[in-house]
């Protein structure tokens, strides 16, 4: 089997799970919301709301940027996407809500997910434990990707 077929099956399973989660939270599953989430699943570049809007607009020409912003806010509220800010200071969206970190190229701004279980398992320093309640760990490593180094 080719990888694209597997990826398509995985996306379909995730979309089915997304539908179940929306139903359990009482989130009305509109065609627009489904397309926004589908675009997020297909994206490998951690898109901004504006990027998502331009991609969804190709399938749903009548969609508004406001609809995209409201859908993303709803998805974030219910833990269906993670919002973070990167080098360009635009909010970026990631449908991967499982623990992971980001590598960010300071030249081309490409963002790559990576796992680092040792960091995830490491106990927090006392200053962080005493500070209050930590809800999540977020780590971003910045540098120059190998594609940019070759140029």
Rosetta blueprint (number, residue, H / E / L):
1 X L
2 X L
3 X H
4 X H
5 X H
6 X H
7 X H
8 X H
9 X H
10 X H
11 X H
12 X H
13 X H
14 X H
15 X H
16 X H
17 X H
18 X H
19 X H
20 X H
21 X H
22 X H
23 X H
24 X H
25 X H
26 X L
27 X L
28 X L
29 X L
30 X L
31 X H
32 X H
33 X H
34 X H
35 X H
36 X H
37 X H
38 X H
39 X H
40 X H
41 X H
42 X H
43 X L
44 X L
45 X L
46 X L
47 X L
48 X L
49 X H
50 X H
51 X H
52 X H
53 X H
54 X H
55 X H
56 X H
57 X H
58 X L
59 X L
60 X L
61 X L
62 X L
63 X L
64 X L
65 X H
66 X H
67 X H
68 X H
69 X H
70 X H
71 X H
72 X H
73 X H
74 X H
75 X H
76 X H
77 X H
78 X L
79 X L
80 X L
81 X L
82 X E
83 X E
84 X E
85 X E
86 X L
87 X L
88 X L
89 X L
90 X L
91 X E
92 X E
93 X E
94 X E
95 X L
96 X L
97 X L
98 X L
99 X L
100 X L
101 X E
102 X E
103 X E
104 X E
105 X E
106 X L
107 X L
108 X L
109 X L
110 X L
111 X E
112 X E
113 X E
114 X E
115 X L
116 X L
117 X H
118 X H
119 X H
120 X H
121 X H
122 X L
123 X L
124 X L
125 X L
126 X H
127 X H
128 X H
129 X H
130 X H
131 X H
132 X L
133 X L
134 X L
135 X L
136 X L
137 X L
138 X L
139 X L
140 X E
141 X E
142 X E
143 X E
144 X L
145 X L
146 X H
147 X H
148 X H
149 X H
150 X H
151 X L
